[in-house]
Amino acid sequence: MLTVNQLTLTHRKDLTVLVDSLSFTLNDGERLALIGEEGNGKSTLLRVLAGDPSVESYIEVSGSFSCRDSAAYLPQELPESERALSAYDFFCMSPVFFDQSPRELGELAARLSLPADVFYSDQLMQTFSGGERVKLQLARLLMSNPTTLLLDEPTNDLDSDSFLWLENFLLSCKLTVLFVSHDEALLSRTATSILLLERLRRRQVPRATLYRMGYDQFYAERGAAFEKQTRIARKEREDFDAKMERYDAIRRKVERDQNAISRQDPHGSRLLKKKMHTVQAMGRRFEREQENMTAMPEQEEAIFAKLDCAPLPADKTVLDLSCAELSVGGRTLCRDIRLTVRAREKLCICGHNGVGKSTLLHLIRNTLEKRSDLRVFYMPQDAGDLLDFSLSPVELLSPSGKKEERSRAGILLGSMKFTADEMNHPSAGLSGGQKAKLMFLMMAESGANVLLLDEPTRNLSPLSGPVIRELLAEYPGCIITVSHDRRLIQEVCTRTVTLTPEGVRPSSFCDNF
């Protein structure tokens, strides 16, 4: 069981409130998905609940929380200090490792689909695949028999097989689970409740909303509530504007009558003065009415961009790649790569971790950017490969520095809920989700007719997913993407291939998931 009571998290540096008076209770077997934009405090909240003492250096915590017995925390990434450890040394860091009997270790390995001898392996942690590292970290956590699991983006760096394994693990888990994820399919299949963290009104006002329902129901009901509130708010404003129009006409007439009345008519003057008092009282009532009108709803995760380009001829060959060997650092990843892509195709490259998907995308990029008949835009996994973090978002979107260009950049960024401070300060301070939105804006402004996308939804809120997929599905150019996002593959991609050590193989969605 996990109990949170009036928990408030405040940044010590600028007194920004990330979470305000949060209260909820989770029982054994419940799986609460924590969602929201990057930078809203999701990871910070998990670390606070895990009892991480380092959080206190930059976050002031008030309120209370408790986990019956113990909570186990899985970070987004394996700590740098543990990457060079062998698997055996990694497990030796757990004080309960040597209390485990061979039978208990065997049962734990079977539960996590790990080799029975992995606990004594000399293999370095950094050489395991993303899915294997997640399993190894979970194995060490489960040795201490926690009552609560706190998982921060456990799907990062997972291939399709590991995705499915994690889903089944969560579904069979009897513990209390609080997890952060951007993957809509995982949320849809596993979450029993949703906790949405938002920062509204230009990221100044925090809001935490708990929904006791699965993700699909949450998404549908939230969308319906948004549309209903928007409809009511617009109707109230239309009615108010009509009333104000009538009021202004009455006020102007009384003012004209007052200006025109003769001084020899004191009775009429008194009547008009009394009438003006009534009109002014009506105006004050309308002001109060305006203050109490239904607010226009706000969606922090909104994406306002349009991907457009001059389409290429449908029969044009964008890529005809033949490569005998793909290698990194002298290590061969795969051989005999042959891949042809047409102009209107939206191709997804799937495959196991470490087979070279991102490396292949780099090769494709180097090949296509040499051609004068194509306009190519590359969106990497790591925003630092594209963005100069020393430049502000406005500077990145207006390379010429012209006033008109900077003004347009400000409008575009404002539509994505960037504050003036975030627009004009170095982009290094942006959250992962904001950097992803910035790359989408750069992509929209590029006019590219070929998009190369490496895990494009990785850092975005799942609530942005449907909009992103619609943009990409309607894009008239060619898309070549590496992705494990199942809904992106299903709704956007017209063809999938699987990269194997023996080369590129035709595949279907079902082959990969």
Secondary structure, DSSP 8 states (H G I E B T S, - for coil): -EEEEEEEEEETTT--EEEEEEEEEE-TT-EEEEE--TTSSHHHHHHHHTT-GGGGGTEEEEEEEEESS-EEEE-SS--HHHHTSBHHHHHHTSTTGGG--HHHHHHHHHHTT--TTGGG--SBGGGS-HHHHHHHHHHHHHTT--SEEEEESTTTT--HHHHHHHHHHHHH--SEEEEE---HHHHHHH-SEEEEEEEHHHHTEEEEEEE-S-HHHHHHHHHHHHHHHHHHHHHHHHHHHHHHHHHHHHHHHHHHHHHHS-TT-HHHHHHHHHHHHHHHHHHHHHHHHHHTS------TT------------TT-EEEEEEEEEEEETTEEEEEEEEEEEETT-EEEEE--TTSSHHHHHHHHHHHHTT-TT--EEEE-SSGGGT--TTS-HHHHH-TT--HHHHHHHHHHHHHTT--HHHHHS-GGGS-HHHHHHHHHHHHHHHT-SEEEEESTTTTS-GGGHHHHHHHHHH--SEEEEE---HHHHHHH-SEEEEEETTEEEEE-HHHH-
